[in-house]
């Protein structure tokens, strides 16, 4: 099973912050393969992203001064991403 990186990004939970991050990634031709976002604490959100170009994504996140961590995850196509500590689903809901 292929291994890839999942980025967990913590940022302010306010209109436009996620859009700015996604636009910065798009400007560098980084595609989002899997996505999950939820409130993590008052005024903050936790965003989990699996991206197609780890190196370019990391450069964008560093340029944006993003608060992020990386985790290796096993990629099972579009259905499931699994790490040693968490499991996230990706792809369209059915």
N, C-alpha and C positions, 0 to 999 in steps of 0.2 A: 504494500500500500504506500503511495507516495506521501512524503512528509513535506509540509509547507509551514509558513509562519502565519500566526494570527497576531494582529496588533490590538492591544487593549488601550484605548485612549480615554483619558479623563479630561473633561472640559466643562465649562460653564453651561448650564442648562437654560439657554435663552435663545430666542429666535435668531436665526442666521448663522450661529456658530458651526453647526454641522454642515450647512450649505457652503460656507467659506472653506472648510476643510475638504469637502468633496470637490469643489471647484479647483482648489490647488492641486489635488491629485489628478483630476482630469486634464489640467493644463500641462501636466507632465506625462500624459498618456498612460496613466495608471488606472486599471479597471478594477472594480469591486466585484469579487467573486462570491463573497458571503458577507452578511451584515446583520448586526443586532445592536440595538441601542435601548437603554433603559435608565431611569433615574437611579443614582447610586447613593446620594445623600442630598441634603437640602442645598438646592442651587447648583448641583453638579450632575453630570450624566456620564455613564460608562458606555463606550462605543467599542464593539468588537468587529474588526474588519479582517477579512482574508483578501489579499490583493494579488494581482498577477505579476507585479514587478517589485519584489521585496527591496531591492537596492534603491530604485527611484522613490519608492514609498518612504523609505527611511530618510532619504535626503529631504523630501517634502516635509515630513514630520519634524525633522531637526530644524529646518528653515522656519517652520511655523512655531518653533519652541513648544511643541506639544509635549504634554505629560503622558508618556506611553511606556508600555512594556511589550515584549515579544514572547510568544510561546510557540513551541513546535507542536503542530497538530497533524494527525493522520488525515489525509483527504480521501474520502470515499465518493468522489464525484460530487454531484450537486445535492445529495441527500443529507449526509451527515459529516460533521467535522468532530473529531474526538481527540482530546488531549488526556494526559494522565490525571488531571485534576477536575476538568469540566467537560461537558458535552454541549455542543451548540448545533442547532439544525439550520440548514441553509436551503435556499431555493423556494419556489412558490408553495404556498399553502394549498392543501387539497381538501 
